[in-house]
Amino acid sequence: MADDSLQQLNKPKVEIHPEAVVVAKAILRGGNIVIGAGTVIHPQALIDAGEGKIIFGSNNIVEETAIIQNLGPPGNLMKIGDENLFEIGSDSLDKGED
């Protein structure tokens, strides 16, 4: 029971457009994540909003083992536009402003 409660506390707030696909084995964690229409998140892709937010536009593809991380300070917004391809094993990091 304690493990279930801890997992609930660590789950991000996720908004998934009805026309987006997030495979069950995709890893979503951190703050807030918004996934736009037509975006596809493959298994074992890691989307980590940290203490901020990640917003995906439409028609993005995040392939297996790709990593997208918001490493910025609390409240940092990471925007992914439209029609981007994150290939297998790629990394995309946002460290916030200096």
Residue frames as a rotation matrix with the C-alpha (Angstrom) as fourth column:
MET 1
0.564 0.826 0.000 0.00
0.826 -0.564 0.000 0.00
0.000 0.000 -1.000 0.00
ALA 2
0.433 -0.481 -0.762 2.80
0.164 -0.790 0.591 2.44
-0.887 -0.381 -0.263 0.85
ASP 3
-0.633 -0.701 0.328 4.48
0.421 0.045 0.906 1.78
-0.650 0.711 0.267 -2.50
ASP 4
-0.117 0.685 0.720 1.24
0.976 -0.054 0.210 2.59
0.183 0.727 -0.662 -4.36
SER 5
0.781 0.410 -0.472 0.87
0.537 -0.827 0.170 5.87
-0.320 -0.386 -0.865 -2.45
LEU 6
-0.009 -0.884 -0.468 4.47
0.113 -0.465 0.878 6.84
-0.994 -0.045 0.104 -3.24
GLN 7
-0.657 -0.202 0.726 4.00
0.701 0.193 0.687 6.08
-0.279 0.960 0.015 -6.93
GLN 8
0.376 0.870 0.320 0.87
0.917 -0.398 0.005 8.26
0.131 0.292 -0.947 -7.00
LEU 9
0.659 -0.170 -0.732 2.80
0.259 -0.863 0.434 11.18
-0.706 -0.475 -0.525 -5.47
ASN 10
-0.341 -0.925 -0.167 5.55
0.043 -0.193 0.980 10.89
-0.939 0.327 0.106 -8.10
LYS 11
-0.109 0.355 0.929 3.21
0.944 0.329 -0.015 10.71
-0.311 0.875 -0.371 -11.10
PRO 12
-0.959 -0.233 -0.160 3.23
0.167 -0.925 0.341 13.77
-0.228 0.300 0.926 -13.35
LYS 13
0.106 0.957 -0.271 0.13
-0.028 -0.269 -0.963 15.66
-0.994 0.110 -0.002 -14.37
VAL 14
-0.866 -0.425 0.264 -0.32
0.188 0.213 0.959 14.58
-0.464 0.880 -0.104 -17.97
GLU 15
0.225 0.894 -0.388 -2.73
-0.373 -0.289 -0.882 15.93
-0.900 0.343 0.268 -20.60
ILE 16
-0.771 -0.437 0.462 -2.92
0.193 0.531 0.825 13.75
-0.606 0.726 -0.325 -23.73
HIS 17
-0.402 0.616 -0.678 -4.84
-0.864 -0.500 0.058 14.95
-0.303 0.609 0.733 -26.77
PRO 18
0.389 0.656 0.647 -7.41
-0.396 0.753 -0.525 12.35
-0.832 -0.052 0.553 -27.94
GLU 19
0.973 -0.037 -0.227 -5.57
-0.207 0.289 -0.934 12.04
0.100 0.956 0.274 -31.28
ALA 20
0.034 -0.993 0.110 -2.15
-0.955 -0.064 -0.291 11.45
0.296 -0.095 -0.950 -29.64
VAL 21
0.782 0.112 -0.614 -0.70
-0.018 0.988 0.156 8.01
0.623 -0.111 0.774 -28.86
VAL 22
-0.029 -0.774 0.632 1.33
-0.970 -0.132 -0.206 7.28
0.243 -0.619 -0.747 -25.73
VAL 23
0.118 0.007 -0.993 2.34
-0.157 0.988 -0.012 3.62
0.981 0.157 0.117 -25.54
ALA 24
0.924 0.382 -0.025 1.90
-0.051 0.185 0.981 2.05
0.380 -0.905 0.191 -22.10
LYS 25
0.553 -0.770 -0.317 5.66
0.827 0.462 0.320 1.37
-0.100 -0.439 0.893 -21.74
ALA 26
0.099 -0.472 0.876 6.59
0.284 -0.831 -0.479 5.02
0.954 0.296 0.051 -22.32
ILE 27
-0.163 -0.251 -0.954 8.09
0.985 0.014 -0.172 6.64
0.056 -0.968 0.245 -19.20
LEU 28
0.105 0.278 0.955 6.48
0.202 -0.946 0.253 9.93
0.974 0.167 -0.156 -18.16
ARG 29
0.201 -0.067 -0.977 7.63
0.974 0.123 0.192 11.60
0.108 -0.990 0.090 -14.96
GLY 30
-0.824 -0.566 -0.016 8.18
0.555 -0.802 -0.221 14.91
0.112 -0.191 0.975 -13.24
GLY 31
-0.775 0.466 -0.428 5.96
-0.142 -0.787 -0.600 17.98
-0.616 -0.405 0.676 -13.29
ASN 32
0.299 0.949 -0.098 3.38
-0.190 -0.041 -0.981 18.68
-0.935 0.312 0.169 -15.99
ILE 33
-0.840 -0.490 0.232 3.36
0.094 0.289 0.953 17.19
-0.534 0.822 -0.197 -19.49
VAL 34
0.274 0.898 -0.345 1.04
-0.372 -0.232 -0.899 18.20
-0.887 0.375 0.270 -22.35
ILE 35
-0.702 -0.474 0.531 0.97
0.225 0.560 0.797 16.05
-0.675 0.679 -0.287 -25.50
GLY 36
-0.320 0.546 -0.775 -0.58
-0.694 -0.692 -0.201 17.53
-0.646 0.473 0.600 -28.64
ALA 37
0.668 0.738 0.099 -2.66
-0.414 0.479 -0.774 16.00
-0.619 0.476 0.625 -31.43
GLY 38
0.915 -0.208 -0.345 -0.98
-0.236 0.416 -0.878 13.40
0.326 0.885 0.331 -33.61
THR 39
-0.004 -0.951 0.311 2.06
-0.956 -0.087 -0.279 13.08
0.292 -0.298 -0.909 -31.36
VAL 40
0.806 0.173 -0.566 3.31
-0.105 0.983 0.151 9.51
0.582 -0.062 0.811 -30.81
ILE 41
0.116 -0.743 0.660 5.43
-0.993 -0.107 0.053 8.49
0.031 -0.661 -0.750 -27.80
HIS 42
0.265 -0.099 -0.959 7.03
-0.390 0.899 -0.200 5.05
0.882 0.427 0.199 -28.32
PRO 43
0.947 0.084 -0.309 7.84
0.210 0.564 0.798 2.45
0.241 -0.821 0.517 -25.63
GLN 44
0.340 -0.835 -0.432 10.86
0.919 0.199 0.339 3.14
-0.197 -0.513 0.835 -23.40
ALA 45
-0.118 -0.294 0.948 10.94
0.402 -0.888 -0.225 6.80
0.908 0.355 0.223 -24.45
LEU 46
-0.222 -0.026 -0.975 11.58
0.967 -0.136 -0.216 8.99
-0.127 -0.990 0.055 -21.38
ILE 47
0.013 0.282 0.959 9.73
0.264 -0.927 0.268 12.28
0.965 0.250 -0.086 -20.97
ASP 48
-0.082 -0.157 -0.984 10.87
0.994 0.059 -0.093 13.94
0.073 -0.986 0.151 -17.72
ALA 49
0.477 0.379 0.793 9.40
0.402 -0.896 0.187 17.34
0.782 0.230 -0.580 -16.91
GLY 50
-0.641 -0.743 -0.194 11.48
0.491 -0.203 -0.847 17.67
0.590 -0.638 0.495 -13.73
GLU 51
-0.466 0.463 -0.754 10.00
0.696 -0.336 -0.635 20.45
-0.547 -0.820 -0.166 -11.59
GLY 52
-0.723 0.165 -0.671 8.66
-0.413 -0.882 0.227 22.27
-0.554 0.441 0.706 -14.65
LYS 53
0.396 0.899 0.187 6.48
-0.152 0.265 -0.952 21.61
-0.905 0.349 0.242 -17.66
ILE 54
-0.850 -0.517 0.101 6.94
0.010 0.177 0.984 20.13
-0.526 0.838 -0.145 -21.14
ILE 55
0.286 0.931 -0.226 4.47
-0.293 -0.140 -0.946 21.01
-0.912 0.337 0.233 -23.90
PHE 56
-0.713 -0.390 0.583 4.49
0.390 0.470 0.791 19.02
-0.583 0.792 -0.183 -27.14
GLY 57
-0.395 0.568 -0.722 2.84
-0.801 -0.598 -0.032 20.55
-0.450 0.566 0.691 -30.18
SER 58
0.639 0.739 0.211 1.24
-0.498 0.608 -0.619 18.39
-0.586 0.290 0.757 -32.85
ASN 59
0.975 -0.066 -0.212 2.54
-0.135 0.583 -0.801 15.52
0.176 0.810 0.559 -34.97
ASN 60
0.081 -0.966 0.245 5.76
-0.993 -0.099 -0.064 14.78
0.086 -0.238 -0.967 -33.08
ILE 61
0.781 0.047 -0.623 7.36
-0.063 0.998 -0.004 11.34
0.621 0.043 0.782 -32.94
VAL 62
0.151 -0.722 0.676 9.44
-0.988 -0.105 0.109 10.29
-0.008 -0.684 -0.729 -29.93
GLU 63
0.369 -0.049 -0.928 11.05
-0.423 0.880 -0.215 6.94
0.827 0.472 0.305 -30.73
GLU 64
0.861 -0.018 -0.509 12.27
0.360 0.728 0.583 4.18
0.360 -0.685 0.633 -28.42
THR 65
0.276 -0.748 -0.603 14.87
0.951 0.124 0.281 5.17
-0.136 -0.652 0.746 -25.79
ALA 66
-0.176 -0.258 0.950 14.77
0.395 -0.902 -0.172 8.84
0.902 0.345 0.260 -26.78
ILE 67
-0.180 0.038 -0.983 15.12
0.973 -0.140 -0.184 11.13
-0.145 -0.989 -0.011 -23.75
ILE 68
-0.089 0.204 0.975 13.46
0.274 -0.936 0.220 14.52
0.958 0.287 0.027 -23.38
GLN 69
-0.003 -0.028 -1.000 14.25
0.994 0.108 -0.006 16.24
0.108 -0.994 0.027 -20.07
ASN 70
0.546 0.162 0.822 13.41
0.040 -0.985 0.167 19.60
0.837 -0.058 -0.544 -18.58
LEU 71
0.044 -0.665 -0.746 16.40
0.919 0.320 -0.231 20.20
0.393 -0.675 0.625 -16.30
GLY 72
-0.319 -0.139 0.937 15.58
0.089 -0.989 -0.117 23.85
0.943 0.046 0.328 -15.68
PRO 73
-0.981 -0.045 0.190 14.66
-0.173 -0.249 -0.953 25.46
0.090 -0.967 0.237 -12.37
PRO 74
-0.548 0.837 -0.007 11.22
0.645 0.417 -0.640 24.89
-0.533 -0.355 -0.768 -10.81
GLY 75
0.315 0.811 -0.493 8.49
0.152 -0.556 -0.817 26.18
-0.937 0.182 -0.299 -13.10
ASN 76
-0.595 -0.612 -0.522 10.69
-0.432 -0.304 0.849 26.12
-0.678 0.730 -0.083 -16.23
LEU 77
0.578 0.813 0.064 8.70
-0.279 0.271 -0.921 25.67
-0.767 0.515 0.384 -19.46
MET 78
-0.690 -0.709 0.148 10.14
-0.146 0.336 0.930 23.46
-0.709 0.620 -0.336 -22.22
LYS 79
0.395 0.847 -0.355 8.29
-0.535 -0.102 -0.839 23.78
-0.747 0.521 0.413 -25.53
ILE 80
-0.678 -0.416 0.606 8.49
0.272 0.624 0.733 21.18
-0.683 0.662 -0.310 -28.28
GLY 81
-0.498 0.483 -0.720 6.95
-0.736 -0.675 0.056 22.61
-0.460 0.558 0.691 -31.43
ASP 82
0.617 0.774 0.139 5.18
-0.491 0.518 -0.700 20.73
-0.614 0.364 0.700 -34.22
GLU 83
0.978 -0.044 -0.202 6.38
-0.146 0.542 -0.827 17.93
0.146 0.839 0.524 -36.51
ASN 84
0.106 -0.969 0.224 9.62
-0.992 -0.118 -0.041 17.00
0.066 -0.218 -0.974 -34.73
LEU 85
0.769 0.018 -0.639 11.31
-0.095 0.992 -0.086 13.61
0.632 0.127 0.764 -34.82
PHE 86
0.218 -0.687 0.694 13.32
-0.965 -0.046 0.257 12.39
-0.144 -0.726 -0.673 -31.82
GLU 87
0.312 -0.121 -0.942 15.12
-0.561 0.777 -0.286 9.30
0.767 0.618 0.174 -33.09
ILE 88
0.845 0.016 -0.534 16.09
0.295 0.819 0.492 6.17
0.445 -0.573 0.688 -31.17
GLY 89
0.261 -0.779 -0.570 18.53
0.965 0.227 0.131 7.00
0.027 -0.585 0.811 -28.37
SER 90
-0.204 -0.351 0.914 18.52
0.419 -0.875 -0.242 10.77
0.885 0.334 0.326 -28.93
ASP 91
-0.249 0.070 -0.966 18.67
0.939 -0.228 -0.258 13.30
-0.238 -0.971 -0.009 -26.06
SER 92
-0.123 0.219 0.968 16.96
0.361 -0.899 0.249 16.66
0.925 0.380 0.031 -25.86
LEU 93
-0.147 -0.060 -0.987 17.63
0.989 -0.013 -0.146 18.70
-0.004 -0.998 0.061 -22.72
ASP 94
0.313 0.226 0.922 16.44
0.197 -0.966 0.170 22.12
0.929 0.129 -0.347 -21.54
LYS 95
-0.338 -0.558 -0.758 18.54
0.872 0.118 -0.476 23.55
0.355 -0.822 0.446 -18.71
GLY 96
0.634 0.617 -0.467 16.60
0.733 -0.671 0.110 26.80
-0.245 -0.412 -0.878 -18.44
GLU 97
0.766 -0.329 0.552 18.06
0.058 -0.820 -0.569 30.28
0.640 0.468 -0.609 -18.72
ASP 98
-0.076 -0.881 -0.467 21.51
0.863 0.177 -0.474 31.09
0.500 -0.439 0.746 -17.37
